[in-house]
Amino acid sequence: MMQTQPPPAEKSAGAMATRQRPPATALLASMALVELLSGVTQGYLTPLLPSLGGAMHLTEAGQTRIYLLSQLAFAVWTPLLAKLGDVYGYRRFLRVSIALVASGSLLMAAWPSLLTLSVGVVLQGAVVGFMPLLIGILRHRAPEHRRSGIGLLVGVLTASVGVGGVVSGSFSEHSATLGLWVAVPVAVLAVVAGLLLPDGAARPGGRLPLPAFTLLTLGLVGVVSALSLGDTWGWGSFRTLVSAGGGLLAMAAWIAVEARATTPLVDPRTLTHRPVALVSGVTFCLAFSTIGFFGANAVFLGTSPGRAGFGLGYGPRAIALVALALNIFALVSSLSTAALLRRLGERRTLALSGLVIAAAFLSLLAWHRTAPQYLAAIALLGIGFGGYQASTRALCVEGVPERDTAMAAGINELALSFGAAIGASAVGAIMSAHQTPSGVSMHAYTWLWSVCAAVALLGAGLGLSYRKEEVRR
């Protein structure tokens, strides 16, 4: 067990820092540089995997395992870094997270191999700690800029995902491993920015409940493995059922342990707190509909209309540019979210994102034969994507005490990860069910657009159920 208690000097320093806040512009600029690394890291590797597979003799199954390691790392790092930040200090563990991501990025670029890729993506998974820990600092240091600041961070995140993919994809056309260097200079900037950031409030110290963390980790690993590999293993296969069943049993044991704990890993009141639960539900639904769809979107864009009767026949670079355009629309939307929350209110803003996303998929159902028709729907999707990413992250911490800020934000990040994973699995299952000798049929897209629209409408309905509550003590 880890136990730390900050000395009185640290408490005095924390109180003095509270009175001497840095300029909001400098604070947000440093935070944006940190989140820039998060976006580039999450966007640059996927376009590289096919060319890296050829250079390293990495099969499609090997590429899938790299993706799985990334998803497992996200699931494990999220609650760990959030709890450590709430207990021992947001800035301290933000710096640890940045160091882990920077180390993983340099390791992969300097010594590319299957082993370093595997280790690197696990280290890079610590990016999931950036947003919860930054929100913790922002809530204490510049509470009046929290909503607009989160909108900025989400905008930087979404835009840099697209930019990272385009740049690394372009580099990979010259060398399979050259694109791995894209994240390294950005990591250096993030390290410097992390050193410049002020701390949040003085943290209480305490124990990290290792038994609870171990059970939660086993549960998340089991469930995420089943979701990520179920399509490959077979949804009814022994491995899938054991992985999912073992994960669910571990999570049930974790809940039982947390219910009796005096210092839980996740306060049960946070999990059951109505605003947190509703916002996380909105996040889950809209991540299902958007992130879950992105893989199928790339397939549709690359399908030759002359061969299949549908699709746009785009190449890898054009597909990457479409993804970048979607993220630019998301950037504009996220920057506008604070104003929308102020003018429309929380419920309507949450619901609006779901309605815009549903409208994008309904538009695809009606009009998808020409590039302007399809790209107009993608623009709508980007607007809804940025809107919910910013609004849910801003609202998930409202109503919880400051001491639980990172964990409440972490719960929302887990909801996003699970929504994306289950959405991708559902989309994959639909496409597999409509596979023909010549490829995926148009019926697959009709079904998946319909499902994504329905789930987005469910998310909009949950958004309308949101009610702001006073911060509980």
N, C-alpha and C positions, 0 to 999 in steps of 0.2 A: 504493500500500500504506500502511496505517496502522500506526504503530509507537509504542508508549508504554511507558515503564518507570517505575513508581512510585518516587519518591524515598525515601530512607531515613526521612525524617520521617513519610511516609504509613505505612510499614511499622510504625514505632514506635507511631503512633496506632492502627493496626489491632490491634496486640498489646495495647495498653492497653484498647481497646474490648472485646476478647475477655474481659479480666478483669472489666470493669465492664458486665455485661449489664443491660439494662433489665428491669423486671418483665415477666413473661410475659404478664400480663393486658393491659398497655398495648401490648405488641408485637402481640399477636393482634388487639386492637381496631383498631389502625391498619391492619393487614393486611386485616381484614374490610371496612373502609371502602373500601380500594382494590378489593377483589374485588366489592364492591357495584356499583361503576361498571362492572365487566366484565359482570356479570349484566344490569343495566339496559340497557346498550348492546346486548347480544346479543338482548334480548327486546323492546325497545320499537319497533323499526322495522318489523318484519314486519306487525303489524296496521295500520300506517299506510299501507303502500304502495297498497292499493286506493283509499283516499280521496285520497292525494297524486296518484295517477295521474289522477283526475278533475280535480283543481285545477290540475295542471301539464300537462294533456294528454299524460300519460305512458301509452303503450300497454302491453299485457301484455308485449310483447317488451322494451320499455324497462324495465319492472319486473324482468324476468328478468335484464337486463344489470346492474342495480344489485345483484341477488343474486350474480351471477357475480363482479363486482368485489370484493364482500365476501369470497367464498371464495378468490379469488386473493390478496387482501391477507393473509388468514389464512395461506395456504401460504408466502408470501414472508417475512412478518414473523417467523414462528416460528423458523426456523433462524438468521436474522440476529440477532434480539434475544437468543436463547439464547447464541449464540457471543460476542456483544459483552459480555454479562453475565459469562460465564465468564472472559473475557480481561481486561476493563477494570473490572469491578465491578458487582454486582447492583443496588445502590441507585442508582447513576448512571443505568443504562439503564432501571430501573424508573421513575425520574422522567421520563426522556425519553419512555417509553411513555405515561405518564399525560398528559404535555403534548400528545402527538400526539392521543390520544383526546379530551381536553378541547377541543383546537382544532377537531377535526373535528365534535364535537357542537355547539359554538357556531356554527361556520360554517353548518351545516345549519339551525339554528334561526333565526339572525338574518337570513340571506339565502337563503331556500329557493328553489332552482331545480334544474334537471336537472344543471347543472355542479357546483353546491355539494354536491348529494347524492352525485354520483359521487366528488368529491374527499373528501367527508366520510367515506364508508364505507371508503375506502382508509386514511385516517388512523385511523379507529376500529378497523381491523383489528389495530392494535398491541395490542389487549387480549389477544391470544394470548401476549404476552410476560409478562403479569402473573403467571400461575401459576408458570411455571418460575423467574422471578426472585425471587418471594416464597419459593418453596421453597428457593432458594439462600440467602437471608437466614436463613430459619427453621432450616435445617440447621446453620448456623454459630452463630447466636445463642441458640437454644433447642432443641438436639437432643433433649432429653428430652420435648419437647412436639411433636415433628415430626409424628407420626401423628395425634394429636388435633387439632393445629393445621391440618393439611391437611383433616381431616374438617370442621372449622369453615369453612374457606375454601370448600370444595366446597358445603357446606350454604348458605352465604350466596350463592354463585354461582347455584345451582339455584333457590333461593327468589326471588332478585331477578330472574331471567329471567321467571318467572311474574308477579311484581308489575309489572315494567316493561311487559309486554304488556297487562295489565289496565288500568293507569293510562293509558297512551298511547292505547289503544283507546277508553277513555271520553272522553278529551279530544278525540279526532278526531271524535266525534259532534257536537261544537259547532263545531270548525274543523279543516280538513284539516291545517293546519300547526301548530296549537297543541300537538299531541302531541310535536313535535320538541323542545320545551323540557324534556321530562321528564328527559333525561340531563344537562342543564346544571348544576342545583344539585348533583346527585350528583358531577359532575366537579369542582366546587369543593371538596367534602368530600374527594375522593380526592387532589387536589393538596395540600391541607393535611396529610392523612395521610402522603403521600409525603415531605413535608418533615420529618415527625416520626420517620420510620423510621430505625433505625441501619443502618450498612453491614454487609455480610458480611465474610468474611476479606479481607485485602489480596490483590489479584489480581496475577498475574505480569506483565501487559502482554504485548505481542507483536504479531504481524501478523494482520490479517484477510485470509485468502487469497481475494482477489477473483476469480481465475479459477474456483476451485471454487464460490464462491458464485454466480457468473454461470451456470455450467452447471446447478447445482442449481435455481436460480430458473427457468431456461428449462424444465427438466424438469418441475418442479412446475406451472408455468403451463400447459404443454401437456396434462399428464394431467388436471389439475383442470378445464380448459376442456372437454375431451372428456367427462369424467364429468358436468359440470354441464349441458352443452348437447347431449349426445348424443341425448337424447330429442327435442329440438327439431330438430336438424340431421338426425337419422336415424342410427342406430347404424352402418350400413354406408356412410354418405355419405363423400364425398371429404374434407370439412372435418374430420369426426370422426376419420377414419383418419390424416390428416396431423397433426392436433393430438396424438392419442395416440402415433402413431409417432415424431413429432419429439420429444415429451416423453420417451419411453422411451430414444431414442438419446442425448439430452442427459444423462439420468440415468446411462446406461451410461458415457458419457464422463466424467461427474463421478466415478464410482466408480474409473475408471482413473487419473484425476488424483489422487484422494485416496490411492490405494494407493502412489503414489510420493512423496507430499508429506512433508516433514519436520515441517511444522506444518499438519496437515489442518484443514479446517473442521469435520468430524465425525470423531473418532478411529474408525477401522474396528473397533477392539476394543470400542468402545461399541455399535456396531451389531450385532456378533456375540456380545456378552456374553449368555450364556443367560438370566439373569433379566430383563434389559432386553428381549430379543427375545420371551420368553414373555409378559411383562406387556403389552407392546405388542400382541401377538397377541390377548390377552384383550380389551384395549381396542378393537381393531379390530372383533372379532366382536360385542361387546356394543353398541358405537356403531352398527354396522350394524343391529342388531335394534331398538334403542330410538330413536335420533335419526332414523334412516332411516324409521321408521314414523310419526313425529309428524305429517307432512303428511297421510298417509292417515287417521290417527286423526281429524283435524279434518274431513275429508271425510265420514267415517262418521257423526260426531256431527251434522253438518249435514244429512245426507240425510233426506228426509221418508219415514217408514215407510208413509204412505198412498199415496205415489206409487211408491216403489221396492220396498216389501215388507220393508225392513230400514232400520236407522238409527234415530236418536233425534230428529231434527227440531229440533235446537238452533239458536239464533241466535248471532251473533258473540260477544255478551257471555257467554252460557252456555258456549260453547266455550272462551273465555279463562279462565273460572273453573274448568273441568275441568282445563285445563293448569296453572293455579295450584295446584289440589289435588294433582296429580301431583308438582309440584315441592315442595310441603310435605311429602309423604311421603318424597321424596328427601332433604329437609333432615333429617328425623328419622333416616333410615337412615344418612346420611353422618356425623352426630354420634355414631352408635353404632359406627362402623366400627373405631375404635381399640380399643375393648373387645373386639369380635369377633376382631380380629387377635390380641389377647393371649390370649383364651380358646380360640379354635378353631384358631389358627395361620394362616399365610399361605395355604397351599394350599386349605384348606377354606373360608376366607373368600372367596377369589377364585372358587372353584367355586360357592359358595352364591349369589353374585350372578347367575351365569349360569343356575343352576337356577331361581331365583325368576323371572327374566325369561322363561325357557322355560315355566314354569308359568302365567304370565300369558297368554301366547299360546295355550297349550293350553286354558286356561279360556275364552278367547274363541271358540275353535273349538267348544267344547261349549255355552257359554251366552253369548248376545249379544243376545237378543231384548228384554230389559227393561233399564231404566236401572240398577237395582241390580246386575244380573248384569254388565253392561258396566263399570260404575264400580268394582266390586270388582276386576276384572282390571286396571283402570288403576291402582288403589292398589297392587297387587302389582308392576306395572311400575315405579311410582315408587320402591318400596322397593329393587328390584334396580338401578334407575338410579342412585340415590344411593350404593348400596353399591359398585358397581364404579367409579364416578367417584372416590370417596375412596380405595378400596383400591389401585387401579392407580396413582394419582398418588403415594401414599405409598411403594409398593414399587418403582416404576420407578427411583428413585435409590439404592436400597440395593444395595450391592455395587459401586458406581462411586466413584472418588475424588472428593473434594469439588470439585476443580477442574473436573470434568465434570458437576456437578449440573444446571445449567440445560439443557445440551444433552441429557442423558438424559431430563429432564422434557419437553424440546421434542420429542424423538423420540416420546414417548408422546402428546403433543398432536397431532402429525402423524398418528399412527395413528388417533386419535379423529376427526380431520377427514376422513381418507380413508375410514374405516369409515362415517361418516355420509353422505359423498357417494356412495359405492358403494351403500350401503343405500337411499338415496333414489332412486338411479337404478334399482336393481332393483325397488323398489316401484312406481316410475313405469312401468317396462316391463310389469310384471304388470297394472297397472290399464289401461294402453293396450291390452293384448292382450285384455282382457275388457270393452272399451267397446261399449255398445249404443246404438241411437238414443235411448233414454230415459236413458242414463247408464251408470255402471259397474255391472256385475252383481255379485251376491253371490259368484259363483265367484272373483272377484278377491280378495276378502277371505279366503276360505278358503285360497287359494294363498299370499297374502302372510303370513298368520298362521302357516301351516305352515313357510314358508321362514324367517321370523324365529325361530320356536321351534327349528328345526334349527341355525341359526347360533349361537343362544344356547347350545345344548347343546355345540356345538363349542368355544365360549369357555369353558364350564365344564370341559371335558376338558383344555384347555390350562392352566387354572388348577390342576388337579390335578397337572400336570407341573412346577409351579414348585418350585424348590429354592433356598433362601437360600444365598448364598455370601459368603465373606469379602471385604471391600473390597480390590480389587486396587490395586496401586500403579503 
